[in-house]
Amino acid sequence: MRTLLLFDGLGGTNDTLVAALRELYARPENTAYFHTVFTVLDDVLKYIGNETRRTVLPFDFSLKQWLDGDFPVVALRNSIVAGICVHVCQVCHLQPTARGADDGVVAALGHSIGLQAAVVAGVRARRVDEFLALVASSLKLVALSLVRGHQLDEARVASPELVSRYLARDGKGRTPSPMASLTGMSRHELSSAVRGYDRLSVSLVNSPTVQVLSGSTADLLDFYFAHEDAFAEARVSWTFLSNSIPFHSSRLAPAALRVRDDLAFIGPMPGADALKVPVYATDAPRNLQQSTDLVQEFLDQVLVRPIEWEPAARHAIGDAGIERVVDCGPGPAARRFTRECLRADARPVRFESVQQFSRRAR
């Protein structure tokens, strides 16, 4: 079957991600992979230095110690920790020994930070040494992008009173953050409501009725309280996401520029000519095999540009003639959004998990 590998974004950052990582870490066949991961993360921490580490990370980040002992799940509220864990989990499934040479994979698509895992998948590395070298540079790119995003995001701080007021009304205990998901509004309705809020932007259009706003926590709270009654009347649900920086917004453009200065440390990254199968963009219906710079694509599409998931998903499925979508997780959001966007499509597409797919490919 013509198969597309689908990678989720930071929607998979919860205790199920920890369980998935621990399961992969416990398998003997993944020993070399995790050794590379731990070595790279040690190198990244040395590279950014103690001052930066203390500024952007709320914990002494040691993935190996966490997987060997207690994993502080609260650490996943920091997008550096969460993004690294998501990428490590996704790429582990792409090892040359984890699939057969003829597995039907003809394309890859990644939601938000999942784009980089899709690029790794698109290279289709067959030799273990080639794959582990790609793992090292890819993980460095992901980690440094998240670090620079935290360093350069100048957020307008929300007052403790405003946060307490929201928590008292919301009742779900989800701490306000720089990103919020709204379910039950159309793109047009939300864009109209956001007019006049210059520091807010519609950063993800995940489906016809699920959108995400990015901005400072304070600005999002101002917007929420200004529209609270209208949301209740229209049965619109509002949920703050666990992300700690406003992905997919122009506010992170300086971070994308800063990462260019880190490329010597990151090391060689594949060009578009290294993609053996199409990897599809999420900002518009296009194939990244025609791109001039895959690193810049990752920086722009994850940090700066909004996601337009419906046209991206529809184009990927149709352009590659997809019959089966393999959900590489770690969360269910990308699969759910893709299903919703394809409901009106006559093309029958089968969905299955990467665990099912990998067992059959061995």
Secondary structure, DSSP 8 states (H G I E B T S, - for coil): --EEEEE--GGG-SHHHHHHHHHHHT-GGGHHHHHHHHHHHHHHHHHHHHHHHHHH-SS---HHHHHHS---GGGGGSHHHHHHHHHHHHHHTT-GGGS-S---EEEEEESTTHHHHHHHHHH---SHHHHHHHHHHHHHHHHHHHHHHHHH-------HHHHHHHHHHH-S-----SEEEEES--HHHHHHHHTT-TT-EEEEEEETTEEEEES-HHHHHHHHHHHHHHHHHHT-EEEE-S-SS--SSGGGHHHHHHHHTTHHHH-----GGG-SS-EE-SSSS-BGGG-S-HHHHHHIIIIIS-EEHHHHHHHHHHHTT-SEEEE--SSSHHHHHHHHHTTT--S--EEEEHHHHHHHH-
